[in-house]
Amino acid sequence: MKIRIVNNSRNPLPKYETAFSAGMDLMASLDDNQTIVLKPGERKLIKTDLFIELPEEYEAQIRSRSGLALKRGVVVLNSPGTIN
């Protein structure tokens, strides 16, 4: 199955980093020298500038990374985030 991906960011496309990875890491699409700082309990929408064209009856999911969730409290608000 081919899924069309439009990458409007300056980042490379997500890829599997190890042989048995279940998912890929997304990167934030930031301007040069831009940093995002979250205060405790604060929520922000962070853009990736990635767009996908999913076939009907399919979905994609965005999930929190366990290390970031545990160590830094960074989570996907409606985890898992469903894209359909």
VENKASUL-V648031 format. One record per residue. N is the residue number from 0. BURIAL is 1 if it has 16 or more other ideal C-beta (glycine too) atoms within 10 Angstrom, else 0. Layout:
# VENKASUL-V648031
n=N burial=BURIAL
n=N burial=BURIAL
This chain:
# VENKASUL-V648031
n=0 burial=0
n=1 burial=0
n=2 burial=0
n=3 burial=0
n=4 burial=0
n=5 burial=0
n=6 burial=0
n=7 burial=0
n=8 burial=1
n=9 burial=0
n=10 burial=0
n=11 burial=0
n=12 burial=0
n=13 burial=0
n=14 burial=0
n=15 burial=0
n=16 burial=0
n=17 burial=0
n=18 burial=0
n=19 burial=0
n=20 burial=0
n=21 burial=0
n=22 burial=0
n=23 burial=0
n=24 burial=0
n=25 burial=0
n=26 burial=0
n=27 burial=0
n=28 burial=1
n=29 burial=0
n=30 burial=0
n=31 burial=0
n=32 burial=0
n=33 burial=0
n=34 burial=0
n=35 burial=0
n=36 burial=0
n=37 burial=0
n=38 burial=0
n=39 burial=0
n=40 burial=0
n=41 burial=0
n=42 burial=0
n=43 burial=0
n=44 burial=0
n=45 burial=0
n=46 burial=0
n=47 burial=0
n=48 burial=0
n=49 burial=1
n=50 burial=0
n=51 burial=0
n=52 burial=0
n=53 burial=0
n=54 burial=0
n=55 burial=0
n=56 burial=0
n=57 burial=0
n=58 burial=0
n=59 burial=0
n=60 burial=0
n=61 burial=0
n=62 burial=0
n=63 burial=1
n=64 burial=0
n=65 burial=0
n=66 burial=0
n=67 burial=0
n=68 burial=0
n=69 burial=0
n=70 burial=0
n=71 burial=0
n=72 burial=0
n=73 burial=0
n=74 burial=0
n=75 burial=0
n=76 burial=0
n=77 burial=0
n=78 burial=0
n=79 burial=0
n=80 burial=0
n=81 burial=0
n=82 burial=0
n=83 burial=0
